[in-house]
Amino acid sequence: MKFDSSQSLSRLAEILDCDFVGDPDFLVEGLNEIHRAQKGDLIFVDHPKYYDTALDSVASAVLINKKVDDNKGKALLISDNVFHDFNRLIQIFKPEILSRSEHHPDSKIASSAYVAPGVITGPGVCIGENSVIMPNTVLYADVHIGSNVRIHANTTIGSDAFYYQNKEGQYKKFNSCGRVIIEDDVEIGAGCSIDRGVTHDTIIGEGTKIDNLVHIGHDTVIGKRCLLAGQVGVAGCVKIGNDSVMWGQVGIAANIEIGDNVTILAQSGISKNLESGYTYFGSPAEEARQKFREIAGLRQLLSRNS
């Protein structure tokens, strides 16, 4: 998430009532998570295990829960409650806007687009030329839909990320302020759900086709010309390459990278990164031919012992 205007380090420290390390006039351009950090961003870290990852990232500033001996050139904000304070910054610079109308005044719909009765469009929604949005589709804030996109009935795009931290005996919600980007020539089936990014974007690449009842988690990036069959479930922060296919009921765990031209057979469970150009099967999934040999060998062993 980028600020509307850059904020000085001292100004952010004043808002949070916390100490800082660095030039008071150092400018921060926005908020992000470690895995999507860009130059100019403020990220957060509250566990020593991840200090080095945060300090070695391309981010320019870090909200951290203690001073460190070597800040590795990063501007620091020192907070006693990092999770709470990062949420405060989101609330201040990207407050939630709840609309009472069917189409928020800030939504932009191309004249050639078809938007059926019962569709809801939130603030910052953009719908491109010749796109078709079927009845009862809900587009939350900051959903950007390209040209020639077709979205079927009862699909929800831009709902909050499923992102919580267990704090003080209860689950504390992380405020979502990211977007969803649907590129040109995408088709999305009925009854799907696509979560917005936490601080960045969830992206569905050009030409990708998604079947009914598919869920896409926050900050996931799906490449171009992919196929996702019914009941596929993709967790947050997954990256899927171009021209990949996931058949029915495939489940993909968070923070996984899947290469280009990958095929995942039905009901497979993905718990590790997958190389480009192979077909995978099973749970946990392995290269399909190897998995089939293992299953055949197990059957032979069982038949000999029966």
C-alpha positions in Angstrom: 0.0 0.0 0.0 1.4 3.4 -1.0 0.6 6.5 1.0 -1.1 9.3 -0.9 2.0 11.4 0.0 5.3 10.3 1.5 5.5 10.4 5.3 8.6 11.4 7.3 10.1 9.0 9.8 9.6 11.5 12.6 5.9 12.0 11.6 5.2 8.2 11.7 7.0 8.0 15.1 4.8 10.9 16.4 1.7 9.1 15.2 2.7 5.9 17.0 4.3 7.7 20.0 7.4 5.6 19.6 11.2 6.1 19.3 13.0 6.0 15.9 16.5 5.4 14.5 17.5 7.4 11.4 17.1 10.7 9.8 13.9 12.4 11.1 13.2 13.7 7.5 13.6 10.3 5.9 10.6 9.7 3.7 8.6 6.5 3.8 6.4 5.9 0.7 4.1 3.1 2.0 3.5 -0.1 4.0 4.2 -3.7 3.0 5.0 -7.2 4.2 8.4 -8.7 4.1 7.6 -11.0 1.1 6.3 -8.1 -1.1 8.6 -5.3 0.1 9.8 -2.6 -2.3 12.2 0.3 -1.9 10.6 3.0 0.1 8.3 0.7 2.1 7.9 0.3 5.8 7.7 -3.4 6.9 7.2 -4.9 10.3 9.0 -7.6 12.3 8.4 -8.7 16.0 10.4 -11.9 16.3 14.2 -12.2 16.5 14.0 -15.2 14.1 13.0 -12.8 11.3 15.1 -9.8 12.2 17.8 -10.5 9.5 15.2 -11.2 6.9 13.6 -7.8 7.5 16.8 -5.9 7.8 18.3 -7.5 4.6 15.1 -6.9 2.6 14.8 -4.1 0.0 12.4 -2.2 2.3 13.7 1.2 3.4 12.3 1.2 7.0 11.3 -1.4 9.6 8.8 -1.3 12.4 10.5 -3.5 15.0 10.0 -4.4 18.7 13.6 -3.6 19.9 16.7 -1.7 19.0 19.4 -3.8 17.2 23.1 -3.4 17.1 23.2 -3.2 13.3 20.2 -1.7 11.5 21.9 -2.4 8.2 21.1 1.1 6.9 17.4 0.8 7.6 15.3 3.5 9.2 13.7 2.0 12.3 10.5 2.7 14.3 10.8 1.0 17.8 7.4 -0.2 19.0 6.3 -2.2 22.1 3.4 -3.7 20.0 4.4 -4.0 16.4 1.3 -5.8 15.2 -1.0 -3.2 16.8 0.9 -0.2 15.6 1.2 -1.5 12.0 -2.6 -2.0 12.0 -3.0 1.6 13.3 -1.0 2.9 10.4 -3.3 1.0 8.0 -6.4 2.4 9.7 -5.1 6.0 9.5 -3.7 6.0 5.9 -6.2 3.5 4.3 -9.4 3.6 6.4 -12.2 1.2 5.5 -15.0 2.8 3.5 -18.4 1.2 3.9 -20.8 2.1 1.1 -24.5 2.3 1.6 -25.2 2.3 -2.2 -25.2 -0.4 -4.8 -22.4 1.3 -6.7 -20.1 3.5 -4.8 -19.6 6.9 -6.5 -15.9 6.2 -6.7 -16.4 3.1 -8.8 -15.6 3.3 -12.6 -17.4 1.1 -15.0 -16.6 1.2 -18.8 -19.6 2.1 -21.0 -19.2 -1.1 -22.9 -19.2 -3.3 -19.8 -22.3 -5.2 -18.7 -23.1 -5.2 -15.0 -26.1 -7.3 -14.1 -28.7 -6.4 -11.5 -27.6 -7.2 -7.9 -23.9 -6.5 -8.5 -22.2 -4.5 -5.8 -19.2 -2.3 -6.5 -17.2 -0.7 -3.7 -15.0 2.4 -3.7 -12.1 2.3 -6.1 -13.5 -0.5 -8.3 -12.7 -0.3 -12.0 -14.3 -2.5 -14.6 -12.8 -2.5 -18.1 -14.2 -2.5 -21.6 -16.5 -5.4 -22.7 -16.4 -7.1 -19.3 -19.4 -9.0 -18.1 -20.3 -9.2 -14.4 -23.2 -11.6 -13.6 -25.9 -11.1 -10.9 -25.1 -10.9 -7.2 -21.3 -10.6 -7.7 -19.7 -8.5 -5.0 -16.7 -6.4 -5.8 -15.2 -4.9 -2.6 -13.0 -1.8 -2.5 -10.1 -1.5 -4.9 -10.9 -4.4 -7.3 -9.5 -3.6 -10.7 -11.0 -5.7 -13.6 -9.5 -5.5 -17.1 -11.1 -5.8 -20.5 -13.1 -8.8 -21.8 -13.4 -10.3 -18.3 -16.4 -12.5 -17.5 -17.4 -13.1 -13.8 -20.2 -15.4 -13.1 -23.0 -15.1 -10.4 -22.4 -15.0 -6.7 -18.7 -14.5 -6.8 -17.0 -12.3 -4.2 -13.8 -10.5 -5.0 -11.7 -8.4 -2.6 -12.8 -9.8 0.8 -10.4 -9.4 3.7 -7.4 -11.6 4.0 -7.6 -14.6 6.4 -4.7 -13.2 8.5 -4.7 -13.3 12.3 -2.1 -13.3 15.1 -2.7 -15.1 18.3 -2.2 -12.3 20.9 -3.1 -12.4 24.5 -5.3 -15.5 24.2 -7.3 -14.3 21.2 -7.0 -14.0 17.5 -6.2 -10.4 16.4 -7.2 -9.5 12.9 -4.6 -7.9 10.5 -6.3 -5.1 8.6 -6.3 -5.7 4.8 -5.5 -2.7 2.6 -4.3 -4.4 -0.6 -6.1 -4.7 -4.0 -7.2 -7.4 -6.4 -6.1 -7.1 -10.0 -8.0 -9.2 -12.6 -6.1 -8.9 -15.9 -7.7 -9.0 -19.4 -9.5 -12.0 -20.8 -9.9 -13.8 -17.5 -13.1 -15.8 -16.8 -14.1 -16.6 -13.2 -16.8 -19.1 -12.4 -19.8 -18.9 -10.1 -19.5 -18.9 -6.3 -15.8 -18.1 -6.2 -14.0 -16.1 -3.6 -10.8 -14.1 -4.1 -9.3 -12.3 -1.1 -7.6 -8.9 -1.4 -3.9 -8.5 -0.6 -3.0 -7.6 2.9 -0.8 -4.7 1.9 -0.1 -5.4 -1.7 -2.1 -7.1 -4.6 -3.7 -10.4 -5.3 -3.3 -10.9 -9.1 -5.0 -13.1 -11.6 -3.0 -13.1 -14.8 -4.2 -12.4 -18.4 -6.2 -15.3 -20.0 -6.5 -17.4 -16.9 -9.8 -19.4 -16.5 -11.2 -20.3 -13.1 -14.0 -22.8 -12.6 -16.9 -22.6 -10.0 -16.3 -22.7 -6.3 -12.6 -21.8 -6.3 -10.9 -19.9 -3.5 -7.8 -17.7 -3.9 -6.1 -16.5 -0.8 -4.5 -13.1 -0.1 -1.5 -11.8 -2.0 -1.5 -14.8 -4.3 -0.2 -14.2 -7.9 -1.5 -16.5 -10.6 0.2 -16.3 -14.0 -1.1 -16.0 -17.5 -3.3 -18.6 -19.2 -3.7 -20.9 -16.2 -6.7 -23.2 -15.6 -8.1 -23.8 -12.1 -10.9 -26.5 -11.9 -13.7 -26.6 -9.4 -13.1 -26.5 -5.7 -9.4 -25.7 -6.0 -8.2 -23.9 -2.8 -5.2 -21.7 -2.9 -3.8 -20.3 0.4 -2.2 -16.8 0.8 1.1 -15.7 -0.7 1.2 -18.4 -3.4 2.9 -17.7 -6.7 1.8 -19.8 -9.7 3.6 -19.5 -13.0 2.2 -19.2 -16.5 0.3 -22.0 -18.4 -0.2 -24.1 -15.3 -3.3 -26.3 -14.6 -4.8 -27.4 -11.3 -7.6 -30.0 -11.5 -10.5 -30.4 -9.1 -10.0 -30.1 -5.4 -6.3 -29.4 -5.5 -5.2 -27.7 -2.3 -2.1 -25.4 -2.1 -0.5 -24.4 1.2 0.6 -20.8 1.9 3.9 -19.4 0.7 4.4 -21.9 -2.1 5.9 -21.2 -5.6 4.7 -23.3 -8.6 6.6 -23.0 -11.8 5.5 -22.6 -15.4 3.7 -25.3 -17.4 2.9 -27.4 -14.3 -0.1 -29.8 -14.1 -1.5 -30.8 -10.8 -3.9 -33.8 -10.8 -7.1 -33.8 -8.9 -7.2 -33.9 -5.1 -3.5 -33.4 -4.8 -2.1 -31.5 -1.8 0.8 -29.1 -2.4 3.1 -28.5 0.6 6.3 -27.6 -1.2 7.6 -25.6 -4.2 7.0 -27.3 -7.6 9.5 -27.2 -10.5 8.3 -26.1 -14.0 7.3 -28.5 -16.7 6.1 -31.5 -14.6 2.8 -33.2 -13.7 2.3 -33.8 -10.0 -0.1 -36.1 -8.0 -0.8 -37.1 -4.4 -0.8 -35.6 -1.0 1.9 -34.6 -0.4 2.3 -34.3 -4.1 5.2 -35.7 -6.0 6.0 -36.1 -9.7 3.1 -38.1 -11.0 5.0 -41.0 -12.6 7.0 -41.6 -9.5 3.9 -41.4 -7.4 2.1 -43.9 -9.5 5.1 -46.3 -9.3 5.0 -46.0 -5.5 1.3 -46.7 -5.4 1.7 -49.8 -7.7 4.6 -51.1 -5.6 2.5 -50.7 -2.4 -0.4 -52.6 -3.9 1.9 -55.4 -4.9 3.4 -55.6 -1.4 -0.1 -55.6 0.1 -1.3 -58.3 -2.3 1.7 -60.6 -1.4 1.0 -60.2 2.3 -2.8 -60.8 2.1 
